[in-house]
Amino acid sequence: MKRFLLQLFLFAYALWAGASLSTTTRVSLLRGDTIVAQAYKWYPKYITFLPADKLDSVLAYAYTDIVPVIYEVNKTVLRENDQLIEIVNLINKIKDDSRVKVSYIWIGGSASPEGPISGNEHLGQLRTQVFADYIKAKTGLTDADIRTENLWEDWVMLSRVLEEQEFPNKEKVLTIISNEPDWTERKNKIKAIDGGRTWQLLLREVFPMLRNSRMVIVCSAEDIKVSPPLPPLPAPPVAEEPKDTVPVARIPEAPIEQPVENRFWSIKTNGLFLGALIANAGFEVELWRRWSLDVPFWYSPYNYTPARKLRLLATQPELRHWLRKAGQGHFFGLHTHIVGFNVAINDHGRYQDPNHALWGMGLSYGYATHLDKAKRWSLEFNIGAGFAEYDYDVYRNWHNGPKFRSGNDFYWGITRAGVSIAYKFYKPRKK
C-alpha cells in the first residue's frame, strides 16, 4: 500500500508540475503551433512535443516526467503495476498514431541520498537500465529510441518535492543543497540540523520516492500533420471532460486481474549424487515472490559390488527464502531429511536401518543463476549443515552375514550439498 501511495503521489505531482509550466514557455518552444496545443489534449503531460531543433531542451520537460517505478532500499527489481501497463499501452498507441512521431524516450534512474555515493551511482545505473530494458521488451523500441541518464542521488527532485510542501526546516535544507556542492558534506550538514531529527524525517517521508525510475516521452512537433485536416479522435468511452482540462490518455480498460510477473516451478537433478551413482530427481515450486519449496528424492536399489553398496531411499524438503526473487540469486533454506539406508563402504560391517529411518534438520545457503536468456535452464549450488538422529543394525559384510551389533547415534555436520541443474516452467501470477 505504501508503494502504491508513493507512486500515486509522484504521478499526481508530475502532472501538476507539467501543467504549471507557463503558457509563454510552451508557446515559445513550440513556435506558436496550435496543432501542438491540440496534441496536448490528446496525450498526458509526460509526453512533450518539441521542435526539431529543441529536442534536447531540458527546460521543456524538466517538470513533465512521470515516476512509474519505486524501488525498495538497495533493490533494482522492477515490479509491474497498472501504471506501467498503461504507459506501455500508451507508447504502443503513439507508435500507431500517424499524426505524431516519437523522437525518443528519456529514462532516468536514481537513488535516495542516505547510502554511500559510489553505491548510489551503481543503483542509479541499474535502475535506469532495468526500466529501459522493460520498455524495450514491451514496446519493440530499440536502443536508438531511448536515451538513458543515471541520476545518482537525485538532489534535484528532492529540492522540487520540498519546495512544494510544508516540511520542518525546509529552508535550511534547501539552502544547504544550493550552497554545498560536495555531496558528503551536504549530507553531514543536513544530518546536523536539530540533532538529526530532520534527516530521520526525510528518511521516512521523502527519500522513499527518490528510489525510482522515471521517464519522458519526447515527440517532434514538426512531425504533426496539419494538412489534410486532422480526423477527429474516436469518442472515448467515458463522460466528456471540461474543455479547459488536460485529460489523461484514454487507454482501453484492462481486465480486473492483470498478470504482474511469472511464478515458476521446476524439475531438477543433483549432479553430486549422480556422480555417486545415486539416482535422484526433484522439483521446486515458487510459493511467494521470495519463497519457494524444494523437494528432492534419492533412490539407489543396486550394489556397486557384492560387498559395497550405498542403498538409499530418501527425501529432504527445504523451505527457501530468496534475497531478490525466488529462483535467482542467493537464498537461505531450512530443511529436514528422512532416509532409509543399507550401507556397506568397507569390510567392517553393513549398516542398515531397523525400520526406523534416519531423520534430522539443518540450515543451508545457496546460489542459483540462469543459463539462457529465456530463463528456462538454471544452475544451482548449495551447502547446508545440521543434525541427524538414527538407529542402526550392523551385519557382517558378507553374503547373509549375521547381525552382531545394534545402536543409535547423533550426527552433526554437513547435511545437504549439491550442484544441480534445473529446467523451469512459468505461469503468470495474478494480482
C-alpha positions, 0 to 999 in steps of 0.5 A: 500500500505504501508503494502504491501511495508513493507512486500515486503521489509522484504521478499526481505531482508530475502532472501538476508540475507539467501543467504549471509550466507557463503558457509563454514557455510552451508557446515559445518552444513550440513556435506558436503551433496550435496543432501542438496545443491540440496534441496536448489534449490528446496525450498526458503531460509526460509526453512533450512535443518539441521542435526539431531543433529543441529536442534536447531542451531540458527546460521543456520537460524538466517538470513533465516526467512521470515516476512509474517505478519505486524501488525498495532500499538497495533493490533494482527489481522492477515490479509491474503495476497498472501504471506501467501497463498503461504507459506501455499501452500508451507508447504502443498507441503513439507508435500507431498514431500517424499524426505524431512521431516519437523522437525518443524516450528519456529514462532516468534512474536514481537513488535516495541520498542516505547510502554511500555515493559510489553505491548510489551511482551503481543503483542509479545505473541499474535502475535506469537500465532495468526500466529501459530494458522493460520498455524495450521488451514491451514496446519493440523500441530499440536502443536508438529510441531511448536515451538513458541518464543515471541520476545518482542521488537525485538532489534535484527532485528532492529540492522540487518535492520540498519546495512544494510542501510544508516540511520542518526546516525546509529552508535550511535544507534547501539552502544547504543543497544550493550552497554545498556542492560536495555531496558528503558534506551536504549530507553531514550538514543536513544530518546536523540540523536539530540533532538529526531529527530532520534527516530521520524525517526525510528518511521516512517521508521523502527519500522513499520516492527518490528510489525510482525510475522515471521517464519522458516521452519526447515527440517532434512537433514538426512531425504533426500533420496539419494538412489534410485536416486532422480526423477527429479522435474516436469518442472515448468511452467515458463522460466528456471532460471540461474543455479547459482540462488536460485529460489523461490518455484514454487507454482501453480498460484492462481486465480486473486481474492483470498478470504482474510477473511469472511464478515458476516451478521446476524439475531438477537433478543433483549432479553430486549424487549422480556422480555417486551413482545415486539416482535422484530427481526433484522439483521446486515450486515458487510459493511467494515472490521470495519463497519457494519449496524444494523437494528432492528424492534419492533412490539407489536399489543396486550394489556397486559390488557384492560387498559395497553398496550405498542403498538409499531411499530418501527425501529432504524438503527445504523451505527457501527464502530468496534475497531478490526473487525466488529462483535467482540469486542467493537464498537461505533454506531450512530443511529436514531429511528422512532416509532409509539406508543399507550401507556397506563402504568397507569390510567392517560391517553393513549398516542398515536401518531397523525400520526406523529411518534416519531423520534430522534438520539443518540450515543451508545457503545457496546460489542459483543463476540462469543459463539462457536468456529465456530463463528456462535452464538454471544452475544451482549450488548449495551447502547446508549443515545440521543434525541427524538422529538414527538407529542402526543394525550392523551385519557382517559384510558378507553374503547373509552375514549375521547381525552382531551389533545394534545402536543409535547415534547423533550426527552433526555436520554437513547435511545437504550439498549439491550442484544441480541443474534445473529446467523451469516452467512459468505461469503468470501470477495474478494480482 
